[in-house]
Amino acid sequence: MTAQLDLIPLNLCVLTVSDSRTLAEDSSGDYLVQSLTADGHRLADRKLLPDDRYRLRAVVSQWIADDDIDGILVTGGTGFTGRDSTPEALLPLLDKQMPGFGELFRAISYDEIGTSTVQSRAFAGLANGTFVFALPGSTSACRTAWEKIIRNQLDARTRPCNLATLRPRLKER
């Protein structure tokens, strides 16, 4: 593998899952959009949907089917309340799970929120060559995930390895 010296801009989508927010009040989605664009990536699409597993699955399925989309950042719906259904909606769409993401997110979060981190069902994986990251709905959780994990893994310059440089090989059979 040769050293990558330049950023590879990725096309990323942001989906906020909330029954109570509008796009005008979506500080978590705003944070993710600002961060990904500040780090040189492109916002391909952004939506806000209520916590309805079938609507979530429909939107994410459209993005996964689009060869121009490299990754999806979902915020919200990963808790334990009756309406929280992001894992149930999206895990069936994944071809491969990335267990280390959720484990690392909860380990890092422990230093920030203590044992409350066990209430997070954050996860990540791969679907049709598209990275899918499901994050809690709080802006601080999105900041933790982006700044301490996702940003580096979507940056082709991160060593010893990163997700960005795997893109050409994700659909190998």
Phi, psi and omega in degrees: 000132179269154180291133177266120183260345184243150173294140171256104181296130179254153175266114186239145176250150177237128177236122174259131179252112182202137174269350188240345183257159169246171177301327180293337182251013188269077182293328179291313176297319177301315180301313182297317179298312180298319183291314183293322178287323178296331180270009172095004178268171182246137174278114181274326180192158177214136178217159171232127181229151172292164183284082180228110188304328183283322176292320177299312181299321181295313181293312181295324177298320177298316180294319179297324181285345182274113182296345179274352180265126180264331183199159182227130176249117180250131177237127178108159176077017183255009181273205186246002181290168182301329182274341182293113186221015181300313178299318180295327180286317193257333180303322178296341181278343186284138172277325179218136173270157178241076186304326182300332180296306181298320179297314180293319178302313181292324178296315178294318181296332180303319179293339182262320186231010178066213185291350176300342180298338180293344179278356180271130174251036177302143180206169175211164178183192183232133178223116180052041179076012180246130177284136178234123178240124178248118187242157172299166185278347182285147179297322180294324177292320177297320178297314179301311182297314182292308189287331186254349181224295192296314182309310182291322182287337176266007179254116184297346181273352181289130179242146016274344178205165182205167179282328185302318183283351176280343186315312182297341185252004188290335182257015178298146176241000000 
